[in-house]
């Protein structure tokens, strides 16, 4: 059997992402994906068991789920602003897909279970590095769990996305860092 063509995979994943943005998960069909990707349904089913697995693959491959790399600005506040800004930009790029999927993940337990089973672990290395730098500079007494801090930052962004909507402007970044992230990380480190 011939190896699977990575270019074909990309076309199918791209078509899935486009259709998720345009029509949402529930209205999207494998037939539509195949037509858009110029592939057969058999080609899709050779690679993925069904629509839930295909959408999970799109989420796992195409979403920026790791902590975005921030820059070393010389201060904890500056580093948090840089990383938080990167998180906002990543989520904003995926706005239409995220909104469509958020309601579907609540109503479609099959998709939610499949996603939880296949979601890769997030890499919080950059958040850990910024916390370690803050400890070395004396801004924090000790480091804190980078996953916990990143989870809090994500919660702020998702709340904004779902209830207020983008854009994620500089005022939102400053308010989130100064009003929530800095006080919380300082309290956790004390």
Buried (B, 14 or more C-beta within 10 A) or exposed (E): EEEEEEEBBEBBBBBBBBBBBBEBBEEBEBEBBBBBBEBEEEBBBEBBEEBBBBBBBBBEEBBEBBBBEBBEBEBBBBBBBBBBBBBBEBBBEBBBBBBBBEEBBEEBEEBBEBBEEEEEEBBBEBBBBBBEBBBEEEBBEEBBEBBEBBEBBBEBBEEBBEEEEBEBEEEBBBEBBEEBBBEBBBEBBE
